[in-house]
């Protein structure tokens, strides 16, 4: 279906794309009979919002990734709506609505755990009461409302500027998005440098969509990324944390890592890991690849994942190096690990934040590595009962894949978990004590003699 539309449009899209950026675009309308988007695949709650807005006299369209994914026969994660209604008018229509944001005001319509995001059509950005940019062109405030044609030009990629109109179930294409969906191409709307400077996170979005959808980034959109990567240094760490989760917790983490490294974007998310990869450190690449593969597999299997494990993997090489330095200074292993973790996390938080509800479990994963290598008997049995045991064990197994000296101990923990409680006790008692972590004894200073004895 998309291929037929592409054949019909390809003669005009290339000519019109530049003109559309400069002038008010005219939509190509794809009627219901010529596209594959079905209401059966749209959230019932999203349809409720669309219909109520339409019945109230407002224009209401499904837009963005929801339309794109439906055209690709994928299941959308979210269903976003664009409308001619202002945020206050949306709130007046829905008792279960709340308004959020100052930089970019949105309405969230809540149905239990499902949130339908509703945005008012935006206009071309201009400075003023509701729109402001800084000296570098970055958008600081963006609440200038307009019509659907203006809204289309404000979106980032052409494939995200497709509008499914609930009034007649047609798709309105203002930027050649249908053609780019067919060609599996990510193309920015407008001048790429300007759009990236408006919001540097768009570079991360380009990588994420390319990895998720197996799309190619158009040359004019990919060429400036390496030169503009440093713009990410101005983005708040809390916002970059959210982007890290989108990149690495969506089932395509390994591909995302490859693209982030290729475009020098990883330097501004996980700088130590980026440096090691830049130095062609194979052990770092192997650790990250195996850890992210593990994450991808869990997501595909419908299992839970946590940022604590993700960050534990990304920061481990830094922690390991700092740990060795503290051991060399004479610190006991557990103290050395604690200090190494503190230092590595402090550096990381200047780039991407990590809420304490994740940083504490991450530290426990690191601290547990020493215990997993040394504990036997009753101490081993108590370790099995700890809430973070499974994450620590998984991390040890990951390390054992790269370090054969850890394999025997990893296998021991695997076996003991499979036994009934009474057999676990016997196995723990009979276990040969593994090699201790290296210990450094502090030199004790001789007590000073009284002055009379000196």
JOUR-V188142 format. One line per field, one symbol per residue. ss: DSSP state (~ for helix, > for strand, _ for the rest). psi: psi as a letter, one per 30 degrees, with the letter a starting at -180 (. if undefined). burial: I if it has 24 or more other C-alpha atoms within 12 Angstrom, else O. A space follows every 50 residues. Layout:
ss: ???
psi: ???
burial: ???
This chain:
ss: _~~~~~~~~~~~~~~~~~~~~~_____>>>_~~~____~~~__~~~~~~~ ~~~~~____>>>>_~~~~~~~________>>>>___~~~~~~~___>>>> _____>>>>>>__>>>>>>>_>________>>>_____>>>>__>__~~~ ~~~~__>~~~_>>>>____>>>>___~~~~~~~_>>_>___~~~~~~~__ ~~~~~~~~~~~~~__>>_~~~~__~~~~~~~~~~__~~~~~~~~~~~~__ __~~~~~~~~~~___~~~__~~~~~~~~___~~~~~~~~~~~~~~~~~~~ ______~~~~~~~~~~~~~~~~~~~~~~____~~~~~~~~~~~~~~~~__ _____~~~~~~~~~~~~~~~~~~~__~~~~~~~~____~~~~~~~~~~~~ ___~~~~~~~~~~~~~~___~~~~~~~~~~____________________ ~~~_
psi: eeeeeeeeffffeeefeeeeeflklkkkkjlefglgkkffgkkeeeeeee eeeefgglkkkklbfeeeeefghljkeljkkklfkleeeeeffjfhkkkl keejklkjkkibfkkjkkkkkllkklkaegkklafggkkfkihjlbaeee eefflekefghkkjjfegglkkjfggeeeeeefhkjkkkakeeeeeeejf ffeeeeeeeeeefhlkkkeffeefeefgefffffkkeeeeeeeeeeefhg gheeeeeeeeeeggfffgeieeeeeeefghjeeeeeeeeeeeeeeeeeef gglllkfeeeeeeefeeeeeeeeeeeeffgkleeeeeeeeeeeeeeeeff ekljlffeeeeeeeeeefeeefffklbeeeeeeffkegeeeeeeeeeeef ffjfffeeeeeeeeeffflleefeeeeeefkkklklkkkjkkkkkkkkll eff.
burial: OIOOIIOOIOOOIOOOIOOIIOOIIOIIIIOOOOIIIIIOOIIOIIIIII IIIIOOOIIIIIIIIIIIIIIIOOOIOIIIIIIIIIIOIIIOIIOOIIIO OOOIIIIIIOOOOOIIIIIIIIIIIOOOOOIIOOOOOIIIIIIIIIIIII IIIIIIIIIIIIIIIIIOIIIIIIIIIIIIIIIIIIIIIIIIIIIIIIII IIIIIIIIIIIIIOIIIIOOIIOIIIOIIIIIIIIOIOIIIOIIIIIIII IIIIIIIIIIIOIIIIIIIIIIIIIIIOOOOOOIIIIIIIIIIIIIOOOO OOOOIIIIIIIIIIIIIIIIOIIIOIIOOOIIIIIIIIIIIIIIIOOIIO IIIIOOOOIOIIIIIIIIIIIIIIIIOOOIIOIIOOOIIIIIIIIIIIII IOOOOIOOIIOIIOOIIOOOOOOIOOIIOOIOOIOOIOOOOOOOOOOOOO OOOO
